[in-house]
Amino acid sequence: MLACVLVALLFCTPSQAGPPKKVIFTVLGDWGIPNLPYTAVMAKVSDAQKSQFTVAVGDNFYKGVSVGGTQHGVESVSDPKWQSIFEKQFTQPFFKKNWYVIAGNHDYDGNEMAQVQYTKVSPGRRWKFPSLYYTFKKYMAQKVSVQFFMIDSQPLYLPATALKAYGRTKDFAQLKWIERQLKQSTATWKIMFAHHPIYTSKGKREWLIDNLVPLLHKYKVALFVSGHMHTFQHMKTPKLDYITVGSTGIQQSVPIKNVGGVRHVFSYPTQAQDQSPQCANDVCRGFAIVTVQGRGSLTLKFYNTQGKLIYTTNPIKNPNI
């Protein structure tokens, strides 16, 4: 198993001009297709919202003749998909800022380690994926910090039988690493990112509920952000908000059903929207921007392909306060 790292100097050094008053970042999920028609829109909105970097929550490369190759993911650091999906597609000045990346299930269909290795060879070094799971911090004024826990959910989400196809088993070592990093953290805010969701309007993943959720509660994680489901969703339990941003590249409707102990706050698109002409005009895909302000307030906004604001969370409180 790849040794996992706490990235300090590379990711965490405050600017010489002094730390900002807010930490603001853009979230893309399930985005890895060529010819995205709205990268300029994403960049424009991100600039307008003063976003400082991008977090990509997996399924970074899908298959297809137009992107080279017949399988999902990439085969190596020289795979042509690096150019068609990433380097030549996200060319706006905003997207030249850092990307913090994790792998999705389709990245595992290729060589997931090639995406880690690309961190060292990528032009401009904007691709930040130092390990399959890692953590980094960002700072703001008044000694307020945000710690990002970027986990590898594939060997946690899939059952043991399915993991055999990837030559993997349940990653209990990662689970111990997660608890150790959460326990040692002195950050004001803790946010966790994974490709796979724990709760969605389609159901829940019991193994993660039994093994990961108690750690999120115990160590007061403020927000859990995932992708995988090709929608935007906001689910809420009494102790934690769960956000799914999985429709940046591919959109689909998900039937909404009740999940025990979980409040379904918002989904986009709904099944009704998917069947309407509205989604045919390609306005049901989108991306999110998260703003962390001071010690006590976090908000997330979801935008569609036209840059229209579709949803804003109520301020999410910091459980550490």
Secondary structure, DSSP 8 states (H G I E B T S, - for coil): ----EE--HHHH---TT---SEEEEEEE-S---S--TTHHHHHHHHHHTT---EEE-S------GGGSSSSSS-SSTT-THIIIIIITT--SGGGGS-EEE---TTGGGS-HHHHHHHHHHSGGG-EE--SSSEEEEEEETTTEEEEEEE---HHHHS-HHHHGGGT----HHHHHHHHHHHHH---SEEEEE-SS-SEETTEE-HHHHHHTHHHHHHTT--EEEE-SSSSEEEEE-SS-EEEEE--SS---------BTTBEEEEEES-HHHHTSHHHHTT-S-EEEEEEEETTTEEEEEEEETT--EEEE---B--TT-
